[in-house]
Amino acid sequence: MQGAFKMAEVMGYQWSSWRKYPRVIPEKDRPVVAEVDDAITPAVVDVRDISEGGIDLELAEDMPEQCIDQELPLSVSLPAPINKTIRARGRVRHIEGRRVGVRFAELKPTDVDSLREYVQYLSKNESWLTKLRRRWWGNF
């Protein structure tokens, strides 16, 4: 049965108990745009996946391990059909070189609704094969 859970996860469904929110990988032709609003190092960064609870970012350079638990101000622009920019505060949860997992710490209820709507939209409008390809080969 464990294989079924892994396959479901690969296809974009999070059935395991350790995932509170389902994640989606943004479409290449309509990316989610994230900007770190840090006055010292402002940067537009790549979004690898996103959920109501957080975002997985790919930075231009490695982030030092001591940044774990650091607060990070973000602007996250959701593409059509949502077309909304969310300003959020997040907390760095894990770092793997240039990949940084950020949990949203402060979000307005309307922003949570927008994130949920975006995740549901992508989940409904993507075939399982596309989800599988995205997970294995990244955005194509």
A tleap script that builds the chain and sets N, CA, C and O, in Angstrom:
source leaprc.protein.ff14SB
mol = sequence {
  NMET GLN GLY ALA PHE LYS MET ALA GLU VAL
  MET GLY TYR GLN TRP SER SER TRP ARG LYS
  TYR PRO ARG VAL ILE PRO GLU LYS ASP ARG
  PRO VAL VAL ALA GLU VAL ASP ASP ALA ILE
  THR PRO ALA VAL VAL ASP VAL ARG ASP ILE
  SER GLU GLY GLY ILE ASP LEU GLU LEU ALA
  GLU ASP MET PRO GLU GLN CYS ILE ASP GLN
  GLU LEU PRO LEU SER VAL SER LEU PRO ALA
  PRO ILE ASN LYS THR ILE ARG ALA ARG GLY
  ARG VAL ARG HIE ILE GLU GLY ARG ARG VAL
  GLY VAL ARG PHE ALA GLU LEU LYS PRO THR
  ASP VAL ASP SER LEU ARG GLU TYR VAL GLN
  TYR LEU SER LYS ASN GLU SER TRP LEU THR
  LYS LEU ARG ARG ARG TRP TRP GLY ASN CPHE
}
set mol.1.N position { 0.816 -1.203 0.000 }
set mol.1.CA position { 0.000 0.000 0.000 }
set mol.1.C position { 0.859 1.266 0.000 }
set mol.1.O position { 0.423 2.312 -0.479 }
set mol.2.N position { 2.074 1.171 0.535 }
set mol.2.CA position { 2.955 2.324 0.582 }
set mol.2.C position { 3.241 2.851 -0.824 }
set mol.2.O position { 3.336 4.063 -1.018 }
set mol.3.N position { 3.379 1.963 -1.803 }
set mol.3.CA position { 3.610 2.382 -3.181 }
set mol.3.C position { 2.473 3.216 -3.731 }
set mol.3.O position { 2.706 4.149 -4.500 }
set mol.4.N position { 1.245 2.896 -3.352 }
set mol.4.CA position { 0.087 3.672 -3.803 }
set mol.4.C position { 0.155 5.093 -3.265 }
set mol.4.O position { -0.155 6.048 -3.978 }
set mol.5.N position { 0.566 5.236 -1.994 }
set mol.5.CA position { 0.688 6.574 -1.430 }
set mol.5.C position { 1.780 7.364 -2.136 }
set mol.5.O position { 1.609 8.554 -2.403 }
set mol.6.N position { 2.903 6.713 -2.441 }
set mol.6.CA position { 3.999 7.385 -3.135 }
set mol.6.C position { 3.553 7.820 -4.529 }
set mol.6.O position { 3.851 8.938 -4.950 }
set mol.7.N position { 2.839 6.948 -5.252 }
set mol.7.CA position { 2.360 7.291 -6.586 }
set mol.7.C position { 1.373 8.454 -6.518 }
set mol.7.O position { 1.403 9.347 -7.365 }
set mol.8.N position { 0.505 8.446 -5.520 }
set mol.8.CA position { -0.442 9.546 -5.359 }
set mol.8.C position { 0.302 10.848 -5.108 }
set mol.8.O position { -0.085 11.897 -5.624 }
set mol.9.N position { 1.371 10.786 -4.315 }
set mol.9.CA position { 2.161 11.981 -4.042 }
set mol.9.C position { 2.824 12.487 -5.315 }
set mol.9.O position { 2.848 13.692 -5.564 }
set mol.10.N position { 3.354 11.589 -6.110 }
set mol.10.CA position { 4.005 11.957 -7.364 }
set mol.10.C position { 3.025 12.664 -8.281 }
set mol.10.O position { 3.396 13.599 -8.989 }
set mol.11.N position { 1.785 12.226 -8.270 }
set mol.11.CA position { 0.782 12.808 -9.155 }
set mol.11.C position { 0.187 14.096 -8.590 }
set mol.11.O position { -0.748 14.642 -9.175 }
set mol.12.N position { 0.701 14.589 -7.479 }
set mol.12.CA position { 0.248 15.867 -6.961 }
set mol.12.C position { -0.744 15.766 -5.825 }
set mol.12.O position { -1.177 16.793 -5.302 }
set mol.13.N position { -1.114 14.582 -5.432 }
set mol.13.CA position { -2.037 14.401 -4.329 }
set mol.13.C position { -1.240 14.057 -3.083 }
set mol.13.O position { -0.356 13.201 -3.127 }
set mol.14.N position { -1.538 14.702 -1.998 }
set mol.14.CA position { -0.795 14.478 -0.760 }
set mol.14.C position { -1.686 13.722 0.216 }
set mol.14.O position { -2.453 14.343 0.952 }
set mol.15.N position { -1.602 12.413 0.239 }
set mol.15.CA position { -2.431 11.597 1.115 }
set mol.15.C position { -1.743 11.243 2.408 }
set mol.15.O position { -2.405 10.833 3.362 }
set mol.16.N position { -0.438 11.387 2.469 }
set mol.16.CA position { 0.265 10.986 3.682 }
set mol.16.C position { -0.005 11.998 4.795 }
set mol.16.O position { -0.280 13.167 4.523 }
set mol.17.N position { 0.073 11.553 6.022 }
set mol.17.CA position { -0.308 12.382 7.163 }
set mol.17.C position { 0.667 13.533 7.415 }
set mol.17.O position { 0.300 14.499 8.083 }
set mol.18.N position { 1.888 13.459 6.903 }
set mol.18.CA position { 2.841 14.526 7.177 }
set mol.18.C position { 2.633 15.753 6.302 }
set mol.18.O position { 3.260 16.782 6.555 }
set mol.19.N position { 1.793 15.691 5.301 }
set mol.19.CA position { 1.479 16.844 4.457 }
set mol.19.C position { 0.110 17.388 4.844 }
set mol.19.O position { -0.909 16.720 4.666 }
set mol.20.N position { 0.097 18.581 5.363 }
set mol.20.CA position { -1.176 19.188 5.751 }
set mol.20.C position { -1.895 19.785 4.544 }
set mol.20.O position { -3.123 19.745 4.472 }
set mol.21.N position { -1.139 20.339 3.596 }
set mol.21.CA position { -1.730 21.005 2.434 }
set mol.21.C position { -1.211 20.379 1.144 }
set mol.21.O position { -0.018 20.095 1.035 }
set mol.22.N position { -2.087 20.160 0.166 }
set mol.22.CA position { -1.609 19.651 -1.128 }
set mol.22.C position { -0.764 20.714 -1.829 }
set mol.22.O position { -1.033 21.910 -1.719 }
set mol.23.N position { 0.245 20.266 -2.540 }
set mol.23.CA position { 1.139 21.168 -3.271 }
set mol.23.C position { 0.921 21.006 -4.764 }
set mol.23.O position { 0.527 19.941 -5.238 }
set mol.24.N position { 1.183 22.080 -5.495 }
set mol.24.CA position { 1.137 22.015 -6.954 }
set mol.24.C position { 2.396 22.657 -7.516 }
set mol.24.O position { 3.017 23.513 -6.887 }
set mol.25.N position { 2.752 22.222 -8.710 }
set mol.25.CA position { 3.886 22.795 -9.430 }
set mol.25.C position { 3.320 23.775 -10.452 }
set mol.25.O position { 2.511 23.381 -11.293 }
set mol.26.N position { 3.726 25.045 -10.398 }
set mol.26.CA position { 3.185 26.032 -11.341 }
set mol.26.C position { 3.462 25.663 -12.794 }
set mol.26.O position { 4.458 25.011 -13.107 }
set mol.27.N position { 2.564 26.090 -13.668 }
set mol.27.CA position { 2.725 25.853 -15.104 }
set mol.27.C position { 3.858 26.720 -15.633 }
set mol.27.O position { 4.045 27.852 -15.186 }
set mol.28.N position { 4.610 26.188 -16.583 }
set mol.28.CA position { 5.751 26.921 -17.134 }
set mol.28.C position { 5.300 28.182 -17.881 }
set mol.28.O position { 5.948 29.225 -17.789 }
set mol.29.N position { 4.196 28.083 -18.616 }
set mol.29.CA position { 3.735 29.238 -19.392 }
set mol.29.C position { 2.954 30.251 -18.549 }
set mol.29.O position { 2.672 31.354 -19.017 }
set mol.30.N position { 2.603 29.887 -17.317 }
set mol.30.CA position { 1.948 30.809 -16.385 }
set mol.30.C position { 2.559 30.594 -14.998 }
set mol.30.O position { 1.917 30.024 -14.115 }
set mol.31.N position { 3.798 31.051 -14.810 }
set mol.31.CA position { 4.497 30.774 -13.550 }
set mol.31.C position { 3.966 31.607 -12.383 }
set mol.31.O position { 3.392 32.679 -12.572 }
set mol.32.N position { 4.169 31.096 -11.200 }
set mol.32.CA position { 3.986 31.883 -9.985 }
set mol.32.C position { 5.286 32.663 -9.822 }
set mol.32.O position { 6.371 32.087 -9.911 }
set mol.33.N position { 5.186 33.956 -9.587 }
set mol.33.CA position { 6.373 34.795 -9.431 }
set mol.33.C position { 6.495 35.178 -7.959 }
set mol.33.O position { 5.565 35.729 -7.371 }
set mol.34.N position { 7.642 34.882 -7.377 }
set mol.34.CA position { 7.890 35.231 -5.974 }
set mol.34.C position { 9.048 36.211 -5.898 }
set mol.34.O position { 10.041 36.088 -6.616 }
set mol.35.N position { 8.898 37.176 -5.022 }
set mol.35.CA position { 9.953 38.161 -4.806 }
set mol.35.C position { 10.251 38.227 -3.314 }
set mol.35.O position { 9.352 38.401 -2.492 }
set mol.36.N position { 11.512 38.087 -2.987 }
set mol.36.CA position { 11.936 38.238 -1.598 }
set mol.36.C position { 12.058 39.733 -1.353 }
set mol.36.O position { 12.844 40.411 -2.015 }
set mol.37.N position { 11.282 40.249 -0.403 }
set mol.37.CA position { 11.236 41.688 -0.138 }
set mol.37.C position { 12.251 42.124 0.910 }
set mol.37.O position { 12.019 43.085 1.644 }
set mol.38.N position { 13.355 41.432 0.976 }
set mol.38.CA position { 14.408 41.743 1.929 }
set mol.38.C position { 15.181 42.960 1.424 }
set mol.38.O position { 15.663 42.962 0.291 }
set mol.39.N position { 15.298 43.983 2.250 }
set mol.39.CA position { 15.982 45.212 1.833 }
set mol.39.C position { 17.450 44.968 1.503 }
set mol.39.O position { 18.028 45.675 0.678 }
set mol.40.N position { 18.051 43.973 2.142 }
set mol.40.CA position { 19.471 43.701 1.912 }
set mol.40.C position { 19.673 42.939 0.606 }
set mol.40.O position { 20.564 43.271 -0.176 }
set mol.41.N position { 18.856 41.927 0.369 }
set mol.41.CA position { 19.020 41.099 -0.832 }
set mol.41.C position { 17.684 40.863 -1.538 }
set mol.41.O position { 17.219 39.726 -1.607 }
set mol.42.N position { 17.057 41.931 -2.067 }
set mol.42.CA position { 15.799 41.704 -2.786 }
set mol.42.C position { 16.066 40.892 -4.051 }
set mol.42.O position { 17.075 41.091 -4.728 }
set mol.43.N position { 15.161 39.987 -4.358 }
set mol.43.CA position { 15.379 39.134 -5.527 }
set mol.43.C position { 14.074 38.499 -5.975 }
set mol.43.O position { 13.214 38.165 -5.160 }
set mol.44.N position { 13.945 38.340 -7.283 }
set mol.44.CA position { 12.866 37.538 -7.846 }
set mol.44.C position { 13.420 36.125 -7.941 }
set mol.44.O position { 14.523 35.920 -8.448 }
set mol.45.N position { 12.660 35.152 -7.454 }
set mol.45.CA position { 13.152 33.777 -7.383 }
set mol.45.C position { 12.176 32.822 -8.068 }
set mol.45.O position { 10.997 33.134 -8.234 }
set mol.46.N position { 12.683 31.658 -8.463 }
set mol.46.CA position { 11.844 30.634 -9.088 }
set mol.46.C position { 11.023 29.915 -8.030 }
set mol.46.O position { 11.503 29.642 -6.929 }
set mol.47.N position { 9.774 29.612 -8.381 }
set mol.47.CA position { 8.885 28.854 -7.500 }
set mol.47.C position { 8.814 27.431 -8.018 }
set mol.47.O position { 8.377 27.200 -9.146 }
set mol.48.N position { 9.241 26.469 -7.198 }
set mol.48.CA position { 9.216 25.049 -7.591 }
set mol.48.C position { 7.862 24.427 -7.293 }
set mol.48.O position { 7.340 23.663 -8.106 }
set mol.49.N position { 7.283 24.743 -6.136 }
set mol.49.CA position { 5.920 24.318 -5.838 }
set mol.49.C position { 5.334 25.248 -4.789 }
set mol.49.O position { 6.050 26.017 -4.146 }
set mol.50.N position { 4.006 25.164 -4.627 }
set mol.50.CA position { 3.308 26.070 -3.720 }
set mol.50.C position { 2.088 25.367 -3.148 }
set mol.50.O position { 1.497 24.495 -3.784 }
set mol.51.N position { 1.722 25.763 -1.931 }
set mol.51.CA position { 0.517 25.259 -1.279 }
set mol.51.C position { -0.040 26.382 -0.406 }
set mol.51.O position { 0.530 27.471 -0.339 }
set mol.52.N position { -1.154 26.103 0.258 }
set mol.52.CA position { -1.699 27.074 1.210 }
set mol.52.C position { -0.732 27.315 2.363 }
set mol.52.O position { -0.719 28.392 2.959 }
set mol.53.N position { 0.064 26.319 2.667 }
set mol.53.CA position { 0.933 26.400 3.832 }
set mol.53.C position { 2.324 26.930 3.585 }
set mol.53.O position { 3.004 27.351 4.522 }
set mol.54.N position { 2.770 26.917 2.311 }
set mol.54.CA position { 4.128 27.372 2.068 }
set mol.54.C position { 4.528 27.297 0.617 }
set mol.54.O position { 3.713 27.030 -0.265 }
set mol.55.N position { 5.808 27.539 0.390 }
set mol.55.CA position { 6.316 27.659 -0.970 }
set mol.55.C position { 7.748 27.115 -1.011 }
set mol.55.O position { 8.513 27.285 -0.062 }
set mol.56.N position { 8.092 26.469 -2.107 }
set mol.56.CA position { 9.447 25.950 -2.307 }
set mol.56.C position { 10.113 26.829 -3.358 }
set mol.56.O position { 9.662 26.893 -4.501 }
set mol.57.N position { 11.186 27.505 -2.964 }
set mol.57.CA position { 11.853 28.476 -3.825 }
set mol.57.C position { 13.201 27.952 -4.296 }
set mol.57.O position { 13.849 27.158 -3.615 }
set mol.58.N position { 13.609 28.410 -5.472 }
set mol.58.CA position { 14.962 28.134 -5.964 }
set mol.58.C position { 15.651 29.484 -6.138 }
set mol.58.O position { 15.256 30.297 -6.974 }
set mol.59.N position { 16.687 29.704 -5.333 }
set mol.59.CA position { 17.412 30.971 -5.339 }
set mol.59.C position { 18.539 30.952 -6.361 }
set mol.59.O position { 18.894 29.896 -6.885 }
set mol.60.N position { 19.098 32.119 -6.641 }
set mol.60.CA position { 20.223 32.220 -7.570 }
set mol.60.C position { 21.510 31.694 -6.932 }
set mol.60.O position { 22.406 31.231 -7.638 }
set mol.61.N position { 21.606 31.762 -5.600 }
set mol.61.CA position { 22.798 31.312 -4.879 }
set mol.61.C position { 22.378 30.459 -3.692 }
set mol.61.O position { 21.228 30.506 -3.256 }
set mol.62.N position { 23.322 29.678 -3.173 }
set mol.62.CA position { 23.057 28.888 -1.968 }
set mol.62.C position { 22.723 29.804 -0.799 }
set mol.62.O position { 23.269 30.901 -0.678 }
set mol.63.N position { 21.824 29.344 0.051 }
set mol.63.CA position { 21.495 30.074 1.273 }
set mol.63.C position { 22.191 29.365 2.437 }
set mol.63.O position { 22.140 28.137 2.517 }
set mol.64.N position { 22.836 30.104 3.336 }
set mol.64.CA position { 23.518 29.462 4.460 }
set mol.64.C position { 22.536 28.759 5.403 }
set mol.64.O position { 21.417 29.228 5.612 }
set mol.65.N position { 22.967 27.637 5.961 }
set mol.65.CA position { 22.127 26.837 6.870 }
set mol.65.C position { 21.643 27.645 8.073 }
set mol.65.O position { 20.570 27.365 8.607 }
set mol.66.N position { 22.409 28.634 8.505 }
set mol.66.CA position { 22.006 29.404 9.683 }
set mol.66.C position { 20.766 30.267 9.433 }
set mol.66.O position { 20.253 30.891 10.361 }
set mol.67.N position { 20.285 30.306 8.199 }
set mol.67.CA position { 19.072 31.061 7.880 }
set mol.67.C position { 17.795 30.285 8.209 }
set mol.67.O position { 16.698 30.836 8.108 }
set mol.68.N position { 17.923 29.009 8.603 }
set mol.68.CA position { 16.738 28.243 9.000 }
set mol.68.C position { 16.085 28.947 10.184 }
set mol.68.O position { 16.767 29.381 11.112 }
set mol.69.N position { 14.777 29.055 10.145 }
set mol.69.CA position { 13.924 29.746 11.122 }
set mol.69.C position { 13.949 31.262 10.970 }
set mol.69.O position { 13.297 31.968 11.739 }
set mol.70.N position { 14.685 31.768 9.995 }
set mol.70.CA position { 14.690 33.206 9.732 }
set mol.70.C position { 13.378 33.597 9.060 }
set mol.70.O position { 12.831 32.844 8.255 }
set mol.71.N position { 12.882 34.782 9.402 }
set mol.71.CA position { 11.666 35.288 8.781 }
set mol.71.C position { 12.013 35.902 7.432 }
set mol.71.O position { 13.058 36.534 7.273 }
set mol.72.N position { 11.120 35.707 6.461 }
set mol.72.CA position { 11.364 36.168 5.100 }
set mol.72.C position { 10.112 36.863 4.572 }
set mol.72.O position { 9.071 36.219 4.440 }
set mol.73.N position { 10.183 38.164 4.264 }
set mol.73.CA position { 9.031 38.836 3.660 }
set mol.73.C position { 8.969 38.510 2.167 }
set mol.73.O position { 9.980 38.578 1.468 }
set mol.74.N position { 7.779 38.156 1.687 }
set mol.74.CA position { 7.609 37.729 0.295 }
set mol.74.C position { 6.442 38.434 -0.367 }
set mol.74.O position { 5.466 38.811 0.282 }
set mol.75.N position { 6.565 38.603 -1.675 }
set mol.75.CA position { 5.432 38.944 -2.538 }
set mol.75.C position { 5.289 37.780 -3.502 }
set mol.75.O position { 6.247 37.402 -4.177 }
set mol.76.N position { 4.097 37.214 -3.566 }
set mol.76.CA position { 3.843 36.059 -4.418 }
set mol.76.C position { 2.718 36.422 -5.377 }
set mol.76.O position { 1.594 36.693 -4.954 }
set mol.77.N position { 3.030 36.426 -6.682 }
set mol.77.CA position { 2.031 36.763 -7.702 }
set mol.77.C position { 1.492 35.494 -8.332 }
set mol.77.O position { 2.219 34.748 -8.988 }
set mol.78.N position { 0.198 35.261 -8.122 }
set mol.78.CA position { -0.472 34.095 -8.693 }
set mol.78.C position { -0.977 34.451 -10.087 }
set mol.78.O position { -1.574 35.511 -10.269 }
set mol.79.N position { -0.750 33.586 -11.073 }
set mol.79.CA position { -1.156 33.879 -12.453 }
set mol.79.C position { -2.659 33.677 -12.664 }
set mol.79.O position { -3.397 33.338 -11.738 }
set mol.80.N position { -3.085 33.894 -13.906 }
set mol.80.CA position { -4.482 33.662 -14.296 }
set mol.80.C position { -4.842 32.211 -14.012 }
set mol.80.O position { -3.994 31.335 -14.178 }
set mol.81.N position { -6.019 31.939 -13.608 }
set mol.81.CA position { -7.178 32.824 -13.522 }
set mol.81.C position { -7.289 33.578 -12.200 }
set mol.81.O position { -8.261 34.308 -12.009 }
set mol.82.N position { -6.339 33.433 -11.282 }
set mol.82.CA position { -6.425 34.093 -9.974 }
set mol.82.C position { -6.004 35.557 -10.078 }
set mol.82.O position { -6.706 36.438 -9.582 }
set mol.83.N position { -4.865 35.823 -10.718 }
set mol.83.CA position { -4.357 37.185 -10.933 }
set mol.83.C position { -4.340 38.025 -9.658 }
set mol.83.O position { -4.996 39.063 -9.573 }
set mol.84.N position { -3.589 37.564 -8.684 }
set mol.84.CA position { -3.518 38.295 -7.423 }
set mol.84.C position { -2.101 38.213 -6.868 }
set mol.84.O position { -1.441 37.179 -6.968 }
set mol.85.N position { -1.645 39.314 -6.283 }
set mol.85.CA position { -0.353 39.328 -5.600 }
set mol.85.C position { -0.596 39.286 -4.099 }
set mol.85.O position { -1.369 40.069 -3.548 }
set mol.86.N position { 0.081 38.358 -3.464 }
set mol.86.CA position { -0.054 38.147 -2.025 }
set mol.86.C position { 1.227 38.616 -1.353 }
set mol.86.O position { 2.328 38.257 -1.770 }
set mol.87.N position { 1.074 39.414 -0.319 }
set mol.87.CA position { 2.226 39.807 0.490 }
set mol.87.C position { 2.167 38.960 1.752 }
set mol.87.O position { 1.159 38.935 2.458 }
set mol.88.N position { 3.262 38.271 2.020 }
set mol.88.CA position { 3.270 37.324 3.137 }
set mol.88.C position { 4.584 37.390 3.894 }
set mol.88.O position { 5.604 37.851 3.381 }
set mol.89.N position { 4.529 36.924 5.110 }
set mol.89.CA position { 5.742 36.691 5.880 }
set mol.89.C position { 5.854 35.188 6.007 }
set mol.89.O position { 4.887 34.494 6.322 }
set mol.90.N position { 7.048 34.705 5.756 }
set mol.90.CA position { 7.270 33.275 5.856 }
set mol.90.C position { 8.452 32.980 6.754 }
set mol.90.O position { 9.231 33.869 7.097 }
set mol.91.N position { 8.571 31.731 7.127 }
set mol.91.CA position { 9.696 31.294 7.948 }
set mol.91.C position { 10.417 30.178 7.209 }
set mol.91.O position { 9.800 29.204 6.780 }
set mol.92.N position { 11.739 30.330 7.064 }
set mol.92.CA position { 12.547 29.324 6.370 }
set mol.92.C position { 12.524 28.042 7.198 }
set mol.92.O position { 12.913 28.042 8.366 }
set mol.93.N position { 12.063 26.942 6.582 }
set mol.93.CA position { 11.938 25.657 7.280 }
set mol.93.C position { 13.066 24.694 6.928 }
set mol.93.O position { 13.537 23.948 7.786 }
set mol.94.N position { 13.500 24.708 5.674 }
set mol.94.CA position { 14.621 23.838 5.296 }
set mol.94.C position { 15.381 24.456 4.137 }
set mol.94.O position { 14.835 25.233 3.354 }
set mol.95.N position { 16.656 24.093 4.045 }
set mol.95.CA position { 17.541 24.606 2.997 }
set mol.95.C position { 18.315 23.439 2.419 }
set mol.95.O position { 18.907 22.645 3.150 }
set mol.96.N position { 18.303 23.344 1.099 }
set mol.96.CA position { 19.112 22.349 0.382 }
set mol.96.C position { 19.835 23.083 -0.741 }
set mol.96.O position { 19.380 23.087 -1.884 }
set mol.97.N position { 20.963 23.702 -0.406 }
set mol.97.CA position { 21.696 24.488 -1.399 }
set mol.97.C position { 20.899 25.719 -1.795 }
set mol.97.O position { 20.672 26.618 -0.985 }
set mol.98.N position { 20.471 25.746 -3.070 }
set mol.98.CA position { 19.684 26.888 -3.562 }
set mol.98.C position { 18.186 26.712 -3.331 }
set mol.98.O position { 17.421 27.665 -3.485 }
set mol.99.N position { 17.760 25.502 -2.964 }
set mol.99.CA position { 16.339 25.247 -2.697 }
set mol.99.C position { 16.016 25.594 -1.252 }
set mol.99.O position { 16.707 25.180 -0.321 }
set mol.100.N position { 14.945 26.367 -1.091 }
set mol.100.CA position { 14.554 26.830 0.235 }
set mol.100.C position { 13.058 26.595 0.424 }
set mol.100.O position { 12.245 27.058 -0.376 }
set mol.101.N position { 12.705 25.880 1.478 }
set mol.101.CA position { 11.306 25.670 1.825 }
set mol.101.C position { 10.872 26.711 2.835 }
set mol.101.O position { 11.495 26.867 3.885 }
set mol.102.N position { 9.799 27.427 2.518 }
set mol.102.CA position { 9.316 28.507 3.375 }
set mol.102.C position { 7.873 28.213 3.773 }
set mol.102.O position { 7.024 27.963 2.917 }
set mol.103.N position { 7.603 28.245 5.071 }
set mol.103.CA position { 6.230 28.087 5.554 }
set mol.103.C position { 5.641 29.478 5.749 }
set mol.103.O position { 6.260 30.342 6.371 }
set mol.104.N position { 4.440 29.688 5.212 }
set mol.104.CA position { 3.785 30.975 5.404 }
set mol.104.C position { 3.454 31.143 6.885 }
set mol.104.O position { 2.865 30.257 7.503 }
set mol.105.N position { 3.843 32.298 7.450 }
set mol.105.CA position { 3.603 32.559 8.866 }
set mol.105.C position { 2.447 33.534 9.058 }
set mol.105.O position { 1.663 33.397 9.998 }
set mol.106.N position { 2.344 34.498 8.184 }
set mol.106.CA position { 1.276 35.496 8.285 }
set mol.106.C position { 0.624 35.657 6.923 }
set mol.106.O position { 1.261 36.082 5.958 }
set mol.107.N position { -0.652 35.312 6.859 }
set mol.107.CA position { -1.436 35.481 5.634 }
set mol.107.C position { -2.821 35.994 5.998 }
set mol.107.O position { -3.403 35.563 6.994 }
set mol.108.N position { -3.345 36.904 5.203 }
set mol.108.CA position { -4.730 37.337 5.380 }
set mol.108.C position { -5.648 36.194 4.955 }
set mol.108.O position { -5.284 35.405 4.083 }
set mol.109.N position { -6.825 36.094 5.553 }
set mol.109.CA position { -7.774 35.043 5.150 }
set mol.109.C position { -8.098 35.076 3.653 }
set mol.109.O position { -8.281 34.024 3.041 }
set mol.110.N position { -8.169 36.264 3.063 }
set mol.110.CA position { -8.455 36.347 1.623 }
set mol.110.C position { -7.289 35.799 0.797 }
set mol.110.O position { -7.494 35.247 -0.284 }
set mol.111.N position { -6.069 35.954 1.311 }
set mol.111.CA position { -4.900 35.409 0.615 }
set mol.111.C position { -4.863 33.886 0.705 }
set mol.111.O position { -4.492 33.210 -0.255 }
set mol.112.N position { -5.248 33.353 1.857 }
set mol.112.CA position { -5.344 31.895 2.004 }
set mol.112.C position { -6.367 31.360 1.006 }
set mol.112.O position { -6.138 30.333 0.366 }
set mol.113.N position { -7.496 32.058 0.874 }
set mol.113.CA position { -8.528 31.650 -0.090 }
set mol.113.C position { -7.986 31.664 -1.515 }
set mol.113.O position { -8.277 30.758 -2.295 }
set mol.114.N position { -7.201 32.683 -1.861 }
set mol.114.CA position { -6.621 32.773 -3.208 }
set mol.114.C position { -5.647 31.629 -3.465 }
set mol.114.O position { -5.651 31.041 -4.547 }
set mol.115.N position { -4.820 31.312 -2.487 }
set mol.115.CA position { -3.890 30.183 -2.628 }
set mol.115.C position { -4.649 28.871 -2.800 }
set mol.115.O position { -4.299 28.054 -3.652 }
set mol.116.N position { -5.688 28.673 -1.993 }
set mol.116.CA position { -6.494 27.457 -2.086 }
set mol.116.C position { -7.138 27.354 -3.473 }
set mol.116.O position { -7.158 26.285 -4.083 }
set mol.117.N position { -7.658 28.473 -3.954 }
set mol.117.CA position { -8.295 28.496 -5.277 }
set mol.117.C position { -7.282 28.140 -6.373 }
set mol.117.O position { -7.605 27.392 -7.295 }
set mol.118.N position { -6.070 28.670 -6.275 }
set mol.118.CA position { -5.030 28.379 -7.260 }
set mol.118.C position { -4.653 26.897 -7.237 }
set mol.118.O position { -4.552 26.262 -8.287 }
set mol.119.N position { -4.447 26.354 -6.048 }
set mol.119.CA position { -4.089 24.934 -5.917 }
set mol.119.C position { -5.202 24.057 -6.482 }
set mol.119.O position { -4.931 23.100 -7.207 }
set mol.120.N position { -6.440 24.377 -6.157 }
set mol.120.CA position { -7.568 23.590 -6.669 }
set mol.120.C position { -7.676 23.705 -8.184 }
set mol.120.O position { -7.962 22.722 -8.868 }
set mol.121.N position { -7.448 24.896 -8.703 }
set mol.121.CA position { -7.509 25.098 -10.152 }
set mol.121.C position { -6.477 24.218 -10.860 }
set mol.121.O position { -6.807 23.516 -11.815 }
set mol.122.N position { -5.235 24.259 -10.393 }
set mol.122.CA position { -4.196 23.446 -11.032 }
set mol.122.C position { -4.461 21.959 -10.855 }
set mol.122.O position { -4.235 21.171 -11.774 }
set mol.123.N position { -4.935 21.575 -9.689 }
set mol.123.CA position { -5.211 20.158 -9.433 }
set mol.123.C position { -6.299 19.622 -10.355 }
set mol.123.O position { -6.220 18.482 -10.814 }
set mol.124.N position { -7.308 20.434 -10.625 }
set mol.124.CA position { -8.419 19.999 -11.478 }
set mol.124.C position { -8.058 19.989 -12.951 }
set mol.124.O position { -8.541 19.143 -13.704 }
set mol.125.N position { -7.220 20.914 -13.366 }
set mol.125.CA position { -6.988 21.120 -14.790 }
set mol.125.C position { -5.749 20.439 -15.337 }
set mol.125.O position { -5.389 20.656 -16.495 }
set mol.126.N position { -5.094 19.627 -14.538 }
set mol.126.CA position { -3.920 18.904 -14.997 }
set mol.126.C position { -4.202 17.418 -15.009 }
set mol.126.O position { -4.779 16.881 -14.063 }
set mol.127.N position { -3.804 16.763 -16.060 }
set mol.127.CA position { -3.958 15.311 -16.109 }
set mol.127.C position { -2.945 14.666 -15.171 }
set mol.127.O position { -1.937 15.284 -14.827 }
set mol.128.N position { -3.203 13.444 -14.761 }
set mol.128.CA position { -2.267 12.735 -13.880 }
set mol.128.C position { -0.926 12.531 -14.575 }
set mol.128.O position { 0.117 12.518 -13.922 }
set mol.129.N position { -0.949 12.371 -15.915 }
set mol.129.CA position { 0.294 12.173 -16.652 }
set mol.129.C position { 1.150 13.446 -16.616 }
set mol.129.O position { 2.368 13.378 -16.456 }
set mol.130.N position { 0.507 14.594 -16.764 }
set mol.130.CA position { 1.230 15.859 -16.693 }
set mol.130.C position { 1.833 16.047 -15.305 }
set mol.130.O position { 2.975 16.488 -15.178 }
set mol.131.N position { 1.073 15.716 -14.265 }
set mol.131.CA position { 1.592 15.827 -12.903 }
set mol.131.C position { 2.804 14.924 -12.705 }
set mol.131.O position { 3.791 15.308 -12.078 }
set mol.132.N position { 2.708 13.728 -13.250 }
set mol.132.CA position { 3.807 12.776 -13.142 }
set mol.132.C position { 5.049 13.302 -13.866 }
set mol.132.O position { 6.158 13.232 -13.335 }
set mol.133.N position { 4.860 13.826 -15.072 }
set mol.133.CA position { 5.986 14.391 -15.835 }
set mol.133.C position { 6.621 15.565 -15.094 }
set mol.133.O position { 7.845 15.663 -15.006 }
set mol.134.N position { 5.786 16.450 -14.563 }
set mol.134.CA position { 6.309 17.607 -13.831 }
set mol.134.C position { 7.142 17.162 -12.632 }
set mol.134.O position { 8.205 17.725 -12.370 }
set mol.135.N position { 6.667 16.161 -11.912 }
set mol.135.CA position { 7.368 15.705 -10.721 }
set mol.135.C position { 8.698 15.062 -11.094 }
set mol.135.O position { 9.697 15.263 -10.404 }
set mol.136.N position { 8.719 14.293 -12.180 }
set mol.136.CA position { 9.941 13.581 -12.559 }
set mol.136.C position { 10.906 14.431 -13.364 }
set mol.136.O position { 12.120 14.318 -13.194 }
set mol.137.N position { 10.385 15.281 -14.238 }
set mol.137.CA position { 11.269 16.025 -15.143 }
set mol.137.C position { 11.201 17.528 -14.940 }
set mol.137.O position { 11.804 18.276 -15.710 }
set mol.138.N position { 10.499 17.980 -13.950 }
set mol.138.CA position { 10.384 19.410 -13.711 }
set mol.138.C position { 9.435 20.045 -14.708 }
set mol.138.O position { 8.722 19.353 -15.435 }
set mol.139.N position { 9.434 21.351 -14.733 }
set mol.139.CA position { 8.573 22.063 -15.684 }
set mol.139.C position { 9.050 21.805 -17.094 }
set mol.139.O position { 10.252 21.823 -17.360 }
set mol.140.N position { 8.126 21.567 -17.994 }
set mol.140.CA position { 8.499 21.318 -19.388 }
set mol.140.C position { 7.723 22.222 -20.303 }
set mol.140.O position { 7.896 22.165 -21.520 }
savepdb mol mol.pdb
quit
